[in-house]
Amino acid sequence: MDQLLYASEVVVNGLMTGVMYALVALGFVLIYKASGVFNYAQGVLALFAALTLIGIQQGQVPFAHLISAVTGMHLDSFGWTVPSLLAILLTALVMVGLAILIEALVLKHLVGQEPIILFMATIGLAYFLEGLGDLMWGASVKSLDVGLPQGLSETVETMTDSLFGYGFFIDRLDIWATVIAAVLVASLVAFSQYTKQGRAMRAVADDHQAALSVGISLRFIWVMVWSIAGFVALVAGIMWGTKSGVQFSLSLIALKALPVLMLGGFTSIPGAIVGGLIIGVGEKLFEFYIGPMVGGATENWFAYVLALLFLVFRPQGLFGERIIERV
Amino acid sequence: MKKRNIRLFAAFATATALAAPAALADLVVPNFSYRTGPYAANGAPYADGFNDYFTLLNERDGGVGGQKIAVPECETSYNTEKGVECYESLKGQNPVVIAPVSTGIAYQLIPKVSADKIPMYTPGFGRTSAQDGRVFEWVFNAPTNYWDGASIAIKYLLDEHGGDLNGKNIALLYHNSAFGKEPIRTLQELSKKHGFKLTEIPVDPGSSQEQKSQWLQIRREKPDHVILYGWGVMNPAAIQEAANTRYPLDQMIGIWWSGTEVDVMAAGAGANGYKAMAFHGSGRDYPLYDDLKTHVFDKGLASQGGPHIGTVLYSRGMHSAMVTAEAIRKAQELAGTDAVTAAQVRDGFEALDISDERLAELGLSGFSPAIKTSCEDHGGSGMALVQQWDASAKTWNPITDFYEPDNDVVDALIRADSEAFAKENNITLRCD
């Protein structure tokens, strides 16, 4: 009985963790859907967004180290702090600005190039943004607090204890992440289905040339999609940054999104969520039951094994578009 | 066209200046730093402390024994391949010592430095059994190592439990890498000796930020203590999860690589009470800082502008530089010349005698235990203390004196490991 209760706790926590993975995967899906580009820089976008948010919140002077090295002036802080909500809005604006710059300086020049060229460009972008983030805000670990609660949910613990005689652990931050992810996905689906810009985005995703021929601006769509992906990265950065602080390893969360994408499909927003949930539960259950027999630490590789197993039966992922090539 | 030429010349001049090797008369002590990548938050303070100590010696004393010390930095990103590339590129500058600041890089460089006859210094990291100077002629890891650390954690817990750990459950939460696996063998031996149950819980480096499985296991099994051998983001994530699952932080004790400001700041008040070992002090309350202020900080020469001065990792970088400088000084004394070679510095490392009096002369009284090495012993005393994090004051406070390791257990394990290495590599034991 105890084992069953423990396994149930693992499943619930796996689902919650899956939502956190899906938050990262969503950014990849958006850009891939609209431009066919696998955005290698998505993890770094989340890092950059989180660093910028803290910088704005704490009134940190950007490029302080560079200013100090060039002028000798030590200007670390403006001396003010910005309320969390306003700081999030300002960071979202920065991400829009970044999207405009990426389109103007990188993507515009690569129109019509092979997807692999665009992919390579995003690798360069990832390294550039990582360096820029370091130069702007410094490399030290930062604590991120936007008022989200964190830690054991006593309500859930008490409730499950009275029901089953064992109090489940659920992190309140994970509950919030689930709510936020649900709102985000609903908004994104509504946007892509019911707005003019959303339909234009889908048209571009279907066929660039055809979309251009009916007057859709490819440049506008790319800026819009990168802005939305930047906002999704900001949300992912807030959730993961609140969880374990903001530091440069935050960009590695992208690695957890890859099996989610393989499983859910690169072009489906609901697929990112379902993929995240399956990966989250699958890796946690495998670690719980099989981990002790093989020395543990199975989650990193098992997520990929699980994704590959699904790919054997559905190469396009669970919700991906079926590729039909006629010879 | 003229402007373009000027720009080209400026770019060339800058590139030349940046790539310029050390002046011929300088002794070269490279800084294998990692200021970028996932471990940048840990690498930057260490590199700054290392740089600033040598800047002080150059500015105040004109170097060591009149020889200026050149400290070329090479960025490794804490990546083993890049670290080896750094070694290969710096070798041409005739470094007198190599200090790679990474266990992975250190393992790769052991055969290389042995062949190239350059001493390698790995304080508190690297291959533990390199302490055996009979086998590892070119490697030094004084003042302590991972196995010493594991035994000191157990000694401390023995003291906490009135000398009896029989029947207790102690979990080892470790980075699933060469570094994290180092203490396992020692803890297994100690569990037999003291009768505690050892629960090994690995955390994959790629999943360090997400430790829910591990902490659900800890919540279920309720170990009496958790020993943490983590690095990088694994540490703040573990401490945050401990706080989230309400595991008592004062029952957690980290190795020195899990006991820095970087590890506890993200968890805020939740990290209060967390303990970790240290083999040196931190903070600015040492007379050496007066000299650093006068000759380095006030002149605007602090590495990277000095954002990390006095932190644990800055102090560790400074400690490494101090021991290296003392080895060079000893080498100069033994060789009767100031312009010592790498081989002579190796001799200096092997004859180190940094007594408490010497530490006081250096302005570092009480900063670390005395260090004495010999042909057989490249590891020093192995001592470390336990410190505790005060989240409100944001300081690490020592709560014990320096502990000696359990030499009965550790020495036997080191000998077994190093002799096996010697046999595998056809190395004849030295020091007879």
Interface residues (C-beta under 8 A of the other chain):
Chain A: Y6 E9 V10 N13 G14 T17 M20 H65 S68 A69 G72 H74 E130 G131 D134 G138 A139 S140 V141 K142 S143 D145 Q150 G151 L152 F169 D171 W240 K243 S244 G245 V246 Q247 F248 S249 L250 S251 L252 I253 L255 K256 E283 K284 E287 F288 G291 G295 G296 A297 T298 E299 N300 W301
Chain B: R35 T36 G37 P38 Y39 A40 A41 A44 N176 E200 I201 P202 V203 D204 P205 G206 S207 S208 Q209 E210 K212 S213 L216 R219 R220 G232 V233 P236 A237 Q240 A243 N244 T245 R246 V262 M265 A266 A267 G268 G270 G300 Q304 G305 P307 H308
